[in-house]
């Protein structure tokens, strides 16, 4: 039996076991097909139809073929399980070597162990294979994950984007005020062993910045800061980019969804993509907190910080803006 024939048979078998009730996605695809046929009957070309429906031509043809052969079940999402599953290529000897090296060096990662295997044992196993072996050893309980030795008892799982937030894409840049506002928080020592949470929001285009201090950093606090920032900015916040902190989930994410503000989350360990807000953290830390000598109550700090932010946005020259103030630069953009 040919490969194409095998795929068709497996595809049919996949849908024979499914519930007869079509899913919402299948109904949406059938609606698009109906619209396609109506536009086709009106004399429109395929390129214009696909552009109007925002669907690729290949998808339309694929849906038509499956719908004609199988019916509504042909519009269901098929299984993405590969026909061939890769088989592990490492030997028990390699596993034992990796186990011994990891037990001797509990926080070494796959790259260091890979280098030792090449240098001392002349084994050419890939770094990815070492990583899979370590994952297997952790699962079997033979070694502890590296995070265990840093005080984290649970392995940090990658974020799943199932809500309003979306993954930040490389190359995204703000082009107009209010687009991709960078928001983050930092921990600042204010003296006598006391700390505050400094929340900052900055516009990468105008460099206009809003700052406020709190005693905690929760999603509710981040939501309150978003309200405060929107009241301070002279433009509407269209989209926001944040890191993966827990304070930017929950209430904060829900507020962004309610206000139709797009929320983008940066990849882990990539502060370079949040360079504007990181720079503001440093500027406020050294120009305000380093010289602050007032009372340490939250109300007094907030009052003085508000005065400093007024100076920062309306009086302090900004080198990145050709020594204009952020406010003057914003006014020039509006002319």
Buried (B, 14 or more C-beta within 10 A) or exposed (E): EEEEEEEEEEBEEBBEEEEEEBBEEBEEBBEBBEBBEEBEEEEBEEEEBBEEBEBEEEEBEBBBEBBEEBEBBBBBEEEEEEEEEEEEEBEEEBBEBBBEBBEEEEEBBBEBBBEBBEEEEEBEBEBEBBBBBBEBBBEEEEBBBBEBEEEEEEEEEEEEEEEBBEEBEEEEEBEEBBBBBBBBBBEBEBEEEEEBBBBBBBBBBBBBBBBBBBEEBBBEBBBBBBEBBBEBBBBEBBBBBBBBBEBBBBBBBBBBBEEEBBBBBBBEEEEEBBEBBBBBBEBBBEBBBEEBEEEEEEEEBBEBBBEBBEEBBEEBEBEEBEEBBBBBBBEEEEE
